[in-house]
């Protein structure tokens, strides 16, 4: 729906100078095979530079949440996976990681805050909201 709104010029977007990468959430990506649409949305925002992770689309590494179950079963492993994910993001040079899953946002935000890592984590809708002209 968001991609359609942008294509139809129903959401006027201003330029943002920002380099981002996109994290493919497990359910949306590998579960329903939605890989291109979020990237199309990101690419339509003027000034936003999208760089890919080394592992993306169907090869994307989990954020560490594991559908919510991993944190319950093995909290240390979940933290370690989240830290590896953030390290992979940092290698891209992106200043922000964008995703389409609130669980991924929460997991990665917790990791960057705990480790004082200077990267912003946001949902694709937050990125679009930031780019909306007032």
N, CA, C and O atoms as CSV, one atom per row, in Angstrom:
chain,resi,resn,atom,element,x,y,z
A,1,UNK,N,N,0.819,-1.184,0.000
A,1,UNK,CA,C,0.000,0.000,0.000
A,1,UNK,C,C,0.868,1.255,0.000
A,1,UNK,O,O,0.600,2.202,-0.740
A,2,UNK,N,N,1.897,1.260,0.822
A,2,UNK,CA,C,2.785,2.428,0.915
A,2,UNK,C,C,3.492,2.681,-0.412
A,2,UNK,O,O,3.609,3.827,-0.848
A,3,UNK,N,N,3.956,1.631,-1.044
A,3,UNK,CA,C,4.617,1.770,-2.349
A,3,UNK,C,C,3.651,2.346,-3.374
A,3,UNK,O,O,4.033,3.197,-4.178
A,4,UNK,N,N,2.403,1.889,-3.354
A,4,UNK,CA,C,1.400,2.408,-4.289
A,4,UNK,C,C,1.129,3.885,-4.045
A,4,UNK,O,O,1.021,4.664,-4.992
A,5,UNK,N,N,1.020,4.267,-2.789
A,5,UNK,CA,C,0.778,5.679,-2.451
A,5,UNK,C,C,1.902,6.567,-2.973
A,5,UNK,O,O,1.653,7.662,-3.477
A,6,UNK,N,N,3.115,6.100,-2.854
A,6,UNK,CA,C,4.268,6.871,-3.332
A,6,UNK,C,C,4.266,6.930,-4.855
A,6,UNK,O,O,4.487,7.994,-5.434
A,7,UNK,N,N,4.019,5.802,-5.506
A,7,UNK,CA,C,3.996,5.769,-6.979
A,7,UNK,C,C,2.929,6.696,-7.549
A,7,UNK,O,O,3.116,7.287,-8.612
A,8,UNK,N,N,1.822,6.821,-6.846
A,8,UNK,CA,C,0.715,7.667,-7.302
A,8,UNK,C,C,0.898,9.128,-6.874
A,8,UNK,O,O,-0.012,9.943,-7.031
A,9,UNK,N,N,2.064,9.451,-6.338
A,9,UNK,CA,C,2.379,10.808,-5.862
A,9,UNK,C,C,1.394,11.323,-4.818
A,9,UNK,O,O,1.143,12.525,-4.731
A,10,UNK,N,N,0.846,10.422,-4.039
A,10,UNK,CA,C,-0.080,10.807,-2.971
A,10,UNK,C,C,0.663,11.132,-1.679
A,10,UNK,O,O,0.087,11.660,-0.727
A,11,UNK,N,N,1.953,10.807,-1.668
A,11,UNK,CA,C,2.806,11.127,-0.536
A,11,UNK,C,C,3.984,11.949,-1.060
A,11,UNK,O,O,4.965,11.382,-1.543
A,12,UNK,N,N,3.900,13.272,-0.972
A,12,UNK,CA,C,4.999,14.108,-1.478
A,12,UNK,C,C,6.223,13.973,-0.574
A,12,UNK,O,O,6.146,14.203,0.633
A,13,UNK,N,N,7.347,13.596,-1.174
A,13,UNK,CA,C,8.553,13.330,-0.403
A,13,UNK,C,C,9.604,14.406,-0.639
A,13,UNK,O,O,9.824,14.853,-1.765
A,14,UNK,N,N,10.247,14.810,0.453
A,14,UNK,CA,C,11.357,15.753,0.358
A,14,UNK,C,C,12.656,14.969,0.375
A,14,UNK,O,O,12.671,13.773,0.667
A,15,UNK,N,N,13.725,15.645,0.065
A,15,UNK,CA,C,15.031,14.997,0.022
A,15,UNK,C,C,15.572,14.770,1.429
A,15,UNK,O,O,15.491,15.637,2.299
A,16,UNK,N,N,16.120,13.590,1.622
A,16,UNK,CA,C,16.833,13.241,2.852
A,16,UNK,C,C,18.241,12.831,2.454
A,16,UNK,O,O,18.412,12.013,1.550
A,17,UNK,N,N,19.221,13.368,3.094
A,17,UNK,CA,C,20.583,12.948,2.836
A,17,UNK,C,C,20.929,11.894,3.877
A,17,UNK,O,O,21.278,12.210,5.014
A,18,UNK,N,N,20.825,10.630,3.461
A,18,UNK,CA,C,21.005,9.536,4.411
A,18,UNK,C,C,21.371,8.263,3.659
A,18,UNK,O,O,20.755,7.920,2.650
A,19,UNK,N,N,22.384,7.570,4.168
A,19,UNK,CA,C,22.739,6.249,3.641
A,19,UNK,C,C,22.157,5.212,4.582
A,19,UNK,O,O,22.410,5.233,5.787
A,20,UNK,N,N,21.368,4.299,4.013
A,20,UNK,CA,C,20.703,3.273,4.802
A,20,UNK,C,C,20.987,1.898,4.212
A,20,UNK,O,O,21.402,1.762,3.061
A,21,UNK,N,N,20.753,0.901,5.026
A,21,UNK,CA,C,20.728,-0.471,4.549
A,21,UNK,C,C,19.396,-1.059,4.973
A,21,UNK,O,O,18.737,-0.532,5.869
A,22,UNK,N,N,19.003,-2.135,4.340
A,22,UNK,CA,C,17.712,-2.749,4.643
A,22,UNK,C,C,17.914,-4.156,5.179
A,22,UNK,O,O,18.621,-4.971,4.587
A,23,UNK,N,N,17.276,-4.423,6.316
A,23,UNK,CA,C,17.290,-5.754,6.924
A,23,UNK,C,C,15.986,-6.451,6.555
A,23,UNK,O,O,14.902,-5.961,6.874
A,24,UNK,N,N,16.093,-7.588,5.887
A,24,UNK,CA,C,14.909,-8.366,5.505
A,24,UNK,C,C,14.396,-9.161,6.703
A,24,UNK,O,O,15.078,-10.072,7.171
A,25,UNK,N,N,13.212,-8.834,7.204
A,25,UNK,CA,C,12.663,-9.605,8.320
A,25,UNK,C,C,12.306,-11.026,7.893
A,25,UNK,O,O,11.956,-11.278,6.741
A,26,UNK,N,N,12.400,-11.917,8.822
A,26,UNK,CA,C,12.178,-13.339,8.544
A,26,UNK,C,C,10.806,-13.612,7.946
A,26,UNK,O,O,10.719,-14.246,6.894
A,27,UNK,N,N,9.739,-13.157,8.576
A,27,UNK,CA,C,8.397,-13.488,8.096
A,27,UNK,C,C,8.090,-12.838,6.752
A,27,UNK,O,O,7.593,-13.502,5.843
A,28,UNK,N,N,8.378,-11.553,6.621
A,28,UNK,CA,C,8.082,-10.845,5.381
A,28,UNK,C,C,8.985,-11.325,4.249
A,28,UNK,O,O,8.532,-11.508,3.119
A,29,UNK,N,N,10.257,-11.528,4.558
A,29,UNK,CA,C,11.211,-11.937,3.532
A,29,UNK,C,C,11.125,-13.411,3.210
A,29,UNK,O,O,10.482,-13.809,2.239
A,30,UNK,N,N,11.772,-14.215,4.023
A,30,UNK,CA,C,11.811,-15.649,3.725
A,30,UNK,C,C,10.435,-16.290,3.833
A,30,UNK,O,O,10.146,-17.266,3.141
A,31,UNK,N,N,9.586,-15.746,4.695
A,31,UNK,CA,C,8.251,-16.326,4.864
A,31,UNK,C,C,7.313,-16.061,3.708
A,31,UNK,O,O,6.677,-16.987,3.203
A,32,UNK,N,N,7.213,-14.801,3.274
A,32,UNK,CA,C,6.265,-14.461,2.203
A,32,UNK,C,C,6.948,-14.034,0.913
A,32,UNK,O,O,6.279,-13.679,-0.058
A,33,UNK,N,N,8.288,-14.066,0.896
A,33,UNK,CA,C,9.086,-13.760,-0.304
A,33,UNK,C,C,8.949,-12.304,-0.748
A,33,UNK,O,O,9.068,-12.014,-1.938
A,34,UNK,N,N,8.703,-11.387,0.187
A,34,UNK,CA,C,8.632,-9.959,-0.134
A,34,UNK,C,C,10.012,-9.366,0.122
A,34,UNK,O,O,10.408,-9.154,1.268
A,35,UNK,N,N,10.735,-9.103,-0.960
A,35,UNK,CA,C,12.081,-8.548,-0.872
A,35,UNK,C,C,12.195,-7.194,-1.576
A,35,UNK,O,O,12.863,-6.286,-1.080
A,36,UNK,N,N,11.551,-7.065,-2.716
A,36,UNK,CA,C,11.740,-5.875,-3.548
A,36,UNK,C,C,10.935,-4.654,-3.105
A,36,UNK,O,O,11.435,-3.531,-3.184
A,37,UNK,N,N,9.714,-4.848,-2.648
A,37,UNK,CA,C,8.834,-3.728,-2.348
A,37,UNK,C,C,9.407,-2.753,-1.312
A,37,UNK,O,O,9.358,-1.544,-1.537
A,38,UNK,N,N,9.944,-3.231,-0.191
A,38,UNK,CA,C,10.521,-2.273,0.770
A,38,UNK,C,C,11.696,-1.494,0.171
A,38,UNK,O,O,11.867,-0.307,0.448
A,39,UNK,N,N,12.488,-2.161,-0.638
A,39,UNK,CA,C,13.625,-1.486,-1.279
A,39,UNK,C,C,13.148,-0.439,-2.290
A,39,UNK,O,O,13.748,0.629,-2.412
A,40,UNK,N,N,12.071,-0.747,-3.008
A,40,UNK,CA,C,11.499,0.227,-3.937
A,40,UNK,C,C,11.058,1.479,-3.191
A,40,UNK,O,O,11.285,2.595,-3.659
A,41,UNK,N,N,10.435,1.300,-2.044
A,41,UNK,CA,C,9.998,2.438,-1.232
A,41,UNK,C,C,11.203,3.280,-0.834
A,41,UNK,O,O,11.191,4.503,-0.980
A,42,UNK,N,N,12.228,2.629,-0.338
A,42,UNK,CA,C,13.432,3.346,0.101
A,42,UNK,C,C,14.056,4.095,-1.071
A,42,UNK,O,O,14.457,5.249,-0.926
A,43,UNK,N,N,14.141,3.455,-2.219
A,43,UNK,CA,C,14.775,4.078,-3.388
A,43,UNK,C,C,13.995,5.270,-3.936
A,43,UNK,O,O,14.567,6.107,-4.635
A,44,UNK,N,N,12.710,5.363,-3.636
A,44,UNK,CA,C,11.922,6.492,-4.143
A,44,UNK,C,C,12.154,7.773,-3.346
A,44,UNK,O,O,11.771,8.855,-3.791
A,45,UNK,N,N,12.766,7.664,-2.196
A,45,UNK,CA,C,12.998,8.853,-1.370
A,45,UNK,C,C,14.232,9.578,-1.891
A,45,UNK,O,O,15.333,9.029,-1.869
A,46,UNK,N,N,14.050,10.819,-2.362
A,46,UNK,CA,C,15.181,11.564,-2.913
A,46,UNK,C,C,16.309,11.726,-1.895
A,46,UNK,O,O,16.068,12.074,-0.739
A,47,UNK,N,N,17.528,11.473,-2.330
A,47,UNK,CA,C,18.701,11.668,-1.492
A,47,UNK,C,C,19.087,10.485,-0.631
A,47,UNK,O,O,20.185,10.459,-0.075
A,48,UNK,N,N,18.198,9.498,-0.509
A,48,UNK,CA,C,18.505,8.323,0.304
A,48,UNK,C,C,19.296,7.333,-0.547
A,48,UNK,O,O,18.885,6.963,-1.647
A,49,UNK,N,N,20.434,6.917,-0.010
A,49,UNK,CA,C,21.307,5.958,-0.678
A,49,UNK,C,C,21.144,4.608,0.022
A,49,UNK,O,O,21.438,4.478,1.210
A,50,UNK,N,N,20.677,3.615,-0.719
A,50,UNK,CA,C,20.475,2.273,-0.174
A,50,UNK,C,C,21.679,1.408,-0.519
A,50,UNK,O,O,22.003,1.214,-1.690
A,51,UNK,N,N,22.336,0.890,0.511
A,51,UNK,CA,C,23.440,-0.056,0.326
A,51,UNK,C,C,22.997,-1.405,0.884
A,51,UNK,O,O,22.341,-1.477,1.923
A,52,UNK,N,N,23.362,-2.457,0.188
A,52,UNK,CA,C,22.925,-3.788,0.614
A,52,UNK,C,C,23.883,-4.403,1.629
A,52,UNK,O,O,25.090,-4.159,1.599
A,53,UNK,N,N,23.328,-5.189,2.508
A,53,UNK,CA,C,24.118,-6.008,3.419
A,53,UNK,C,C,24.796,-7.113,2.622
A,53,UNK,O,O,24.354,-7.451,1.524
A,54,UNK,N,N,25.866,-7.675,3.170
A,54,UNK,CA,C,26.523,-8.774,2.467
A,54,UNK,C,C,25.584,-9.980,2.351
A,54,UNK,O,O,25.626,-10.719,1.368
A,55,UNK,N,N,24.745,-10.164,3.362
A,55,UNK,CA,C,23.732,-11.229,3.324
A,55,UNK,C,C,22.371,-10.540,3.339
A,55,UNK,O,O,21.993,-9.916,4.331
A,56,UNK,N,N,21.649,-10.658,2.249
A,56,UNK,CA,C,20.351,-9.997,2.170
A,56,UNK,C,C,19.353,-10.876,1.431
A,56,UNK,O,O,19.691,-11.956,0.945
A,57,UNK,N,N,18.134,-10.398,1.357
A,57,UNK,CA,C,17.025,-11.132,0.745
A,57,UNK,C,C,16.904,-12.505,1.398
A,57,UNK,O,O,16.870,-12.590,2.626
A,58,UNK,N,N,16.840,-13.582,0.616
A,58,UNK,CA,C,16.636,-14.903,1.223
A,58,UNK,C,C,17.828,-15.365,2.057
A,58,UNK,O,O,17.703,-16.324,2.818
A,59,UNK,N,N,18.979,-14.707,1.932
A,59,UNK,CA,C,20.167,-15.073,2.713
A,59,UNK,C,C,20.386,-14.182,3.935
A,59,UNK,O,O,21.417,-14.279,4.602
A,60,UNK,N,N,19.429,-13.327,4.223
A,60,UNK,CA,C,19.584,-12.385,5.338
A,60,UNK,C,C,19.701,-13.118,6.669
A,60,UNK,O,O,18.973,-14.073,6.940
A,61,UNK,N,N,20.629,-12.650,7.487
A,61,UNK,CA,C,20.809,-13.213,8.830
A,61,UNK,C,C,19.743,-12.659,9.756
A,61,UNK,O,O,19.356,-11.497,9.633
A,62,UNK,N,N,19.273,-13.464,10.666
A,62,UNK,CA,C,18.287,-13.066,11.670
A,62,UNK,C,C,18.809,-11.900,12.502
A,62,UNK,O,O,20.016,-11.744,12.681
A,63,UNK,N,N,17.892,-11.088,13.005
A,63,UNK,CA,C,18.246,-9.959,13.865
A,63,UNK,C,C,18.606,-10.407,15.273
A,63,UNK,O,O,19.182,-9.638,16.042
A,64,UNK,N,N,18.267,-11.652,15.616
A,64,UNK,CA,C,18.537,-12.170,16.952
A,64,UNK,C,C,17.274,-12.454,17.748
A,64,UNK,O,O,17.326,-13.093,18.800
A,65,UNK,N,N,16.160,-11.989,17.255
A,65,UNK,CA,C,14.898,-12.192,17.967
A,65,UNK,C,C,14.373,-13.608,17.773
A,65,UNK,O,O,13.827,-14.201,18.703
A,66,UNK,N,N,14.533,-14.150,16.577
A,66,UNK,CA,C,14.092,-15.520,16.322
A,66,UNK,C,C,12.606,-15.711,16.512
A,66,UNK,O,O,12.173,-16.732,17.047
A,67,UNK,N,N,11.810,-14.731,16.077
A,67,UNK,CA,C,10.364,-14.824,16.232
A,67,UNK,C,C,9.915,-14.654,17.666
A,67,UNK,O,O,8.769,-14.956,17.998
A,68,UNK,N,N,10.804,-14.172,18.524
A,68,UNK,CA,C,10.471,-13.974,19.928
A,68,UNK,C,C,10.832,-15.151,20.795
A,68,UNK,O,O,10.908,-15.027,22.018
A,69,UNK,N,N,11.054,-16.289,20.181
A,69,UNK,CA,C,11.330,-17.504,20.951
A,69,UNK,C,C,12.779,-17.616,21.391
A,69,UNK,O,O,13.053,-18.129,22.476
A,70,UNK,N,N,13.702,-17.153,20.580
A,70,UNK,CA,C,15.113,-17.319,20.904
A,70,UNK,C,C,15.480,-16.598,22.193
A,70,UNK,O,O,16.243,-17.128,23.000
A,71,UNK,N,N,14.952,-15.407,22.395
A,71,UNK,CA,C,15.247,-14.669,23.626
A,71,UNK,C,C,14.826,-15.447,24.865
A,71,UNK,O,O,15.480,-15.374,25.905
A,72,UNK,N,N,13.744,-16.183,24.750
A,72,UNK,CA,C,13.233,-16.960,25.883
A,72,UNK,C,C,14.101,-18.191,26.124
A,72,UNK,O,O,14.410,-18.529,27.267
A,73,UNK,N,N,14.487,-18.850,25.047
A,73,UNK,CA,C,15.236,-20.103,25.148
A,73,UNK,C,C,16.706,-19.866,25.481
A,73,UNK,O,O,17.280,-20.564,26.317
A,74,UNK,N,N,17.317,-18.869,24.816
A,74,UNK,CA,C,18.747,-18.624,25.008
A,74,UNK,C,C,19.044,-17.135,24.809
A,74,UNK,O,O,19.401,-16.707,23.711
A,75,UNK,N,N,18.894,-16.366,25.865
A,75,UNK,CA,C,19.053,-14.908,25.794
A,75,UNK,C,C,20.462,-14.509,25.350
A,75,UNK,O,O,20.622,-13.547,24.599
A,76,UNK,N,N,21.479,-15.233,25.805
A,76,UNK,CA,C,22.849,-14.892,25.415
A,76,UNK,C,C,23.054,-15.091,23.915
A,76,UNK,O,O,23.655,-14.245,23.254
A,77,UNK,N,N,22.566,-16.188,23.383
A,77,UNK,CA,C,22.682,-16.441,21.951
A,77,UNK,C,C,21.949,-15.349,21.159
A,77,UNK,O,O,22.459,-14.870,20.146
A,78,UNK,N,N,20.766,-14.961,21.617
A,78,UNK,CA,C,20.005,-13.905,20.945
A,78,UNK,C,C,20.798,-12.604,20.912
A,78,UNK,O,O,20.832,-11.928,19.884
A,79,UNK,N,N,21.435,-12.246,22.023
A,79,UNK,CA,C,22.257,-11.029,22.089
A,79,UNK,C,C,23.460,-11.129,21.151
A,79,UNK,O,O,23.806,-10.164,20.470
A,80,UNK,N,N,24.088,-12.295,21.123
A,80,UNK,CA,C,25.254,-12.492,20.253
A,80,UNK,C,C,24.871,-12.361,18.775
A,80,UNK,O,O,25.598,-11.749,17.993
A,81,UNK,N,N,23.737,-12.932,18.402
A,81,UNK,CA,C,23.277,-12.843,17.015
A,81,UNK,C,C,22.948,-11.393,16.665
A,81,UNK,O,O,23.295,-10.922,15.581
A,82,UNK,N,N,22.287,-10.692,17.567
A,82,UNK,CA,C,21.955,-9.282,17.323
A,82,UNK,C,C,23.226,-8.456,17.144
A,82,UNK,O,O,23.289,-7.590,16.271
A,83,UNK,N,N,24.229,-8.721,17.964
A,83,UNK,CA,C,25.488,-7.974,17.838
A,83,UNK,C,C,26.169,-8.271,16.503
A,83,UNK,O,O,26.702,-7.363,15.866
A,84,UNK,N,N,26.154,-9.533,16.076
A,84,UNK,CA,C,26.711,-9.882,14.762
A,84,UNK,C,C,25.963,-9.152,13.651
A,84,UNK,O,O,26.567,-8.687,12.685
A,85,UNK,N,N,24.654,-9.058,13.798
A,85,UNK,CA,C,23.839,-8.370,12.788
A,85,UNK,C,C,24.227,-6.895,12.713
A,85,UNK,O,O,24.393,-6.351,11.621
A,86,UNK,N,N,24.371,-6.257,13.846
A,86,UNK,CA,C,24.741,-4.837,13.873
A,86,UNK,C,C,26.147,-4.650,13.305
A,86,UNK,O,O,26.401,-3.670,12.604
A,87,UNK,N,N,27.047,-5.559,13.592
A,87,UNK,CA,C,28.400,-5.481,13.020
A,87,UNK,C,C,28.348,-5.583,11.502
A,87,UNK,O,O,29.072,-4.866,10.811
A,88,UNK,N,N,27.502,-6.464,10.974
A,88,UNK,CA,C,27.336,-6.585,9.526
A,88,UNK,C,C,26.795,-5.273,8.936
A,88,UNK,O,O,27.211,-4.857,7.854
A,89,UNK,N,N,25.886,-4.642,9.639
A,89,UNK,CA,C,25.317,-3.366,9.199
A,89,UNK,C,C,26.387,-2.282,9.189
A,89,UNK,O,O,26.470,-1.501,8.241
A,90,UNK,N,N,27.195,-2.229,10.223
A,90,UNK,CA,C,28.221,-1.191,10.338
A,90,UNK,C,C,29.224,-1.254,9.184
A,90,UNK,O,O,29.717,-0.217,8.738
A,91,UNK,N,N,29.524,-2.445,8.703
A,91,UNK,CA,C,30.482,-2.618,7.606
A,91,UNK,C,C,30.010,-1.891,6.343
A,91,UNK,O,O,30.836,-1.469,5.534
A,92,UNK,N,N,28.706,-1.742,6.164
A,92,UNK,CA,C,28.171,-1.106,4.953
A,92,UNK,C,C,28.433,0.399,4.906
A,92,UNK,O,O,28.391,1.003,3.834
A,93,UNK,N,N,28.702,1.002,6.060
A,93,UNK,CA,C,28.861,2.449,6.116
A,93,UNK,C,C,27.541,3.184,6.255
A,93,UNK,O,O,27.520,4.414,6.283
A,94,UNK,N,N,26.443,2.454,6.342
A,94,UNK,CA,C,25.125,3.068,6.497
A,94,UNK,C,C,25.016,3.749,7.861
A,94,UNK,O,O,25.610,3.302,8.842
A,95,UNK,N,N,24.265,4.813,7.901
A,95,UNK,CA,C,24.008,5.533,9.152
A,95,UNK,C,C,22.725,5.054,9.810
A,95,UNK,O,O,22.452,5.364,10.970
A,96,UNK,N,N,21.932,4.284,9.044
A,96,UNK,CA,C,20.672,3.756,9.570
A,96,UNK,C,C,20.384,2.402,8.947
A,96,UNK,O,O,20.769,2.120,7.812
A,97,UNK,N,N,19.698,1.574,9.719
A,97,UNK,CA,C,19.188,0.309,9.201
A,97,UNK,C,C,17.667,0.415,9.228
A,97,UNK,O,O,17.066,0.812,10.226
A,98,UNK,N,N,17.071,0.047,8.104
A,98,UNK,CA,C,15.625,0.106,7.939
A,98,UNK,C,C,15.117,-1.326,7.807
A,98,UNK,O,O,15.766,-2.166,7.184
A,99,UNK,N,N,13.969,-1.595,8.389
A,99,UNK,CA,C,13.367,-2.915,8.284
A,99,UNK,C,C,11.858,-2.756,8.213
A,99,UNK,O,O,11.347,-1.637,8.234
A,100,UNK,N,N,11.153,-3.858,8.131
A,100,UNK,CA,C,9.690,-3.834,8.047
A,100,UNK,C,C,9.074,-4.713,9.128
A,100,UNK,O,O,8.025,-5.322,8.917
A,101,UNK,N,N,9.716,-4.777,10.265
A,101,UNK,CA,C,9.248,-5.622,11.364
A,101,UNK,C,C,9.533,-4.923,12.687
A,101,UNK,O,O,10.673,-4.559,12.978
A,102,UNK,N,N,8.504,-4.743,13.469
A,102,UNK,CA,C,8.682,-4.074,14.755
A,102,UNK,C,C,9.526,-4.895,15.730
A,102,UNK,O,O,10.211,-4.325,16.579
A,103,UNK,N,N,9.487,-6.212,15.620
A,103,UNK,CA,C,10.337,-7.044,16.480
A,103,UNK,C,C,11.803,-6.839,16.130
A,103,UNK,O,O,12.652,-6.758,17.018
A,104,UNK,N,N,12.101,-6.754,14.839
A,104,UNK,CA,C,13.484,-6.506,14.414
A,104,UNK,C,C,13.937,-5.119,14.875
A,104,UNK,O,O,15.069,-4.948,15.328
A,105,UNK,N,N,13.048,-4.137,14.755
A,105,UNK,CA,C,13.386,-2.783,15.220
A,105,UNK,C,C,13.730,-2.826,16.701
A,105,UNK,O,O,14.741,-2.263,17.123
A,106,UNK,N,N,12.903,-3.485,17.484
A,106,UNK,CA,C,13.141,-3.548,18.932
A,106,UNK,C,C,14.447,-4.260,19.265
A,106,UNK,O,O,15.224,-3.781,20.091
A,107,UNK,N,N,14.688,-5.386,18.633
A,107,UNK,CA,C,15.895,-6.167,18.910
A,107,UNK,C,C,17.156,-5.393,18.543
A,107,UNK,O,O,18.097,-5.319,19.334
A,108,UNK,N,N,17.174,-4.813,17.333
A,108,UNK,CA,C,18.371,-4.089,16.901
A,108,UNK,C,C,18.553,-2.787,17.681
A,108,UNK,O,O,19.684,-2.391,17.960
A,109,UNK,N,N,17.453,-2.118,18.035
A,109,UNK,CA,C,17.545,-0.897,18.841
A,109,UNK,C,C,18.138,-1.207,20.213
A,109,UNK,O,O,18.992,-0.471,20.707
A,110,UNK,N,N,17.688,-2.284,20.817
A,110,UNK,CA,C,18.224,-2.694,22.118
A,110,UNK,C,C,19.721,-2.948,22.012
A,110,UNK,O,O,20.486,-2.532,22.882
A,111,UNK,N,N,20.137,-3.616,20.968
A,111,UNK,CA,C,21.555,-3.934,20.778
A,111,UNK,C,C,22.387,-2.665,20.606
A,111,UNK,O,O,23.431,-2.523,21.243
A,112,UNK,N,N,21.939,-1.739,19.753
A,112,UNK,CA,C,22.747,-0.538,19.530
A,112,UNK,C,C,22.798,0.334,20.780
A,112,UNK,O,O,23.823,0.961,21.050
A,113,UNK,N,N,21.717,0.383,21.544
A,113,UNK,CA,C,21.723,1.179,22.781
A,113,UNK,C,C,22.639,0.557,23.835
A,113,UNK,O,O,23.436,1.254,24.462
A,114,UNK,N,N,22.520,-0.747,24.022
A,114,UNK,CA,C,23.355,-1.433,25.019
A,114,UNK,C,C,24.840,-1.309,24.714
A,114,UNK,O,O,25.665,-1.203,25.622
A,115,UNK,N,N,25.169,-1.325,23.443
A,115,UNK,CA,C,26.575,-1.307,23.027
A,115,UNK,C,C,27.049,0.068,22.571
A,115,UNK,O,O,28.173,0.220,22.094
A,116,UNK,N,N,26.176,1.072,22.723
A,116,UNK,CA,C,26.513,2.460,22.355
A,116,UNK,C,C,27.059,2.543,20.925
A,116,UNK,O,O,28.104,3.144,20.677
A,117,UNK,N,N,26.335,1.933,20.002
A,117,UNK,CA,C,26.724,1.910,18.589
A,117,UNK,C,C,25.980,3.035,17.874
A,117,UNK,O,O,24.759,3.138,17.983
A,118,UNK,N,N,26.707,3.873,17.145
A,118,UNK,CA,C,26.086,5.044,16.518
A,118,UNK,C,C,25.373,4.731,15.196
A,118,UNK,O,O,25.811,5.154,14.127
A,119,UNK,N,N,24.294,4.002,15.287
A,119,UNK,CA,C,23.489,3.714,14.097
A,119,UNK,C,C,22.020,3.812,14.486
A,119,UNK,O,O,21.618,3.410,15.578
A,120,UNK,N,N,21.243,4.349,13.579
A,120,UNK,CA,C,19.810,4.502,13.830
A,120,UNK,C,C,19.075,3.275,13.288
A,120,UNK,O,O,19.425,2.749,12.231
A,121,UNK,N,N,18.065,2.832,14.012
A,121,UNK,CA,C,17.246,1.692,13.598
A,121,UNK,C,C,15.827,2.203,13.421
A,121,UNK,O,O,15.283,2.859,14.309
A,122,UNK,N,N,15.221,1.901,12.263
A,122,UNK,CA,C,13.854,2.369,12.049
A,122,UNK,C,C,13.080,1.460,11.118
A,122,UNK,O,O,13.647,0.718,10.316
A,123,UNK,N,N,11.784,1.540,11.248
A,123,UNK,CA,C,10.876,0.860,10.347
A,123,UNK,C,C,10.776,1.670,9.060
A,123,UNK,O,O,10.984,2.883,9.080
A,124,UNK,N,N,10.465,1.025,7.953
A,124,UNK,CA,C,10.365,1.716,6.669
A,124,UNK,C,C,9.317,2.826,6.723
A,124,UNK,O,O,9.472,3.849,6.057
A,125,UNK,N,N,8.259,2.643,7.501
A,125,UNK,CA,C,7.240,3.693,7.619
A,125,UNK,C,C,7.793,4.924,8.327
A,125,UNK,O,O,7.397,6.047,8.016
A,126,UNK,N,N,8.702,4.724,9.275
A,126,UNK,CA,C,9.342,5.859,9.945
A,126,UNK,C,C,10.213,6.651,8.977
A,126,UNK,O,O,10.249,7.881,9.025
A,127,UNK,N,N,10.910,5.941,8.100
A,127,UNK,CA,C,11.739,6.610,7.106
A,127,UNK,C,C,10.874,7.446,6.160
A,127,UNK,O,O,11.214,8.587,5.847
A,128,UNK,N,N,9.772,6.881,5.715
A,128,UNK,CA,C,8.862,7.614,4.835
A,128,UNK,C,C,8.279,8.820,5.565
A,128,UNK,O,O,8.198,9.907,4.992
A,129,UNK,N,N,7.878,8.647,6.801
A,129,UNK,CA,C,7.334,9.770,7.578
A,129,UNK,C,C,8.345,10.906,7.683
A,129,UNK,O,O,7.978,12.077,7.581
A,130,UNK,N,N,9.593,10.572,7.885
A,130,UNK,CA,C,10.647,11.578,7.979
A,130,UNK,C,C,10.798,12.344,6.657
A,130,UNK,O,O,11.142,13.526,6.643
A,131,UNK,N,N,10.531,11.640,5.549
A,131,UNK,CA,C,10.705,12.261,4.236
A,131,UNK,C,C,9.470,13.025,3.750
A,131,UNK,O,O,9.539,13.722,2.737
A,132,UNK,N,N,8.353,12.906,4.450
A,132,UNK,CA,C,7.144,13.606,4.014
A,132,UNK,C,C,7.311,15.115,4.095
A,132,UNK,O,O,7.825,15.652,5.076
A,133,UNK,N,N,6.864,15.783,3.043
A,133,UNK,CA,C,6.864,17.259,3.062
A,133,UNK,C,C,5.760,17.732,3.968
A,133,UNK,O,O,4.674,17.151,3.985
A,134,UNK,N,N,6.021,18.776,4.719
A,134,UNK,CA,C,4.991,19.305,5.635
A,134,UNK,C,C,3.973,20.118,4.889
A,134,UNK,O,O,3.036,20.640,5.494
